[in-house]
Amino acid sequence: MTPEKIDRIAQLLIIDLLLQGSARYWLKRADDFAAVGTPACDEIARACRNKAVMCRSEDERNEWVELLALELGDVA
């Protein structure tokens, strides 16, 4: 593996970690799980929505994460 590929993988991992702090990330996960339609996935979707609410309550800290998500084209 080349150093460039390793750098790119590291960048993508960091971006993913940062986006996990955004409400948009958790709402998208909730929608994905809700689309499955099983009781277990519905429960996971509820948990994801709850996490999104928590992220929004910490808005000041996560505002830059939301901006990053927008800048990256909502890759989450």
Order of alpha helices (4+ residues) and beta strands (2+ residues): alpha-alpha-alpha-alpha
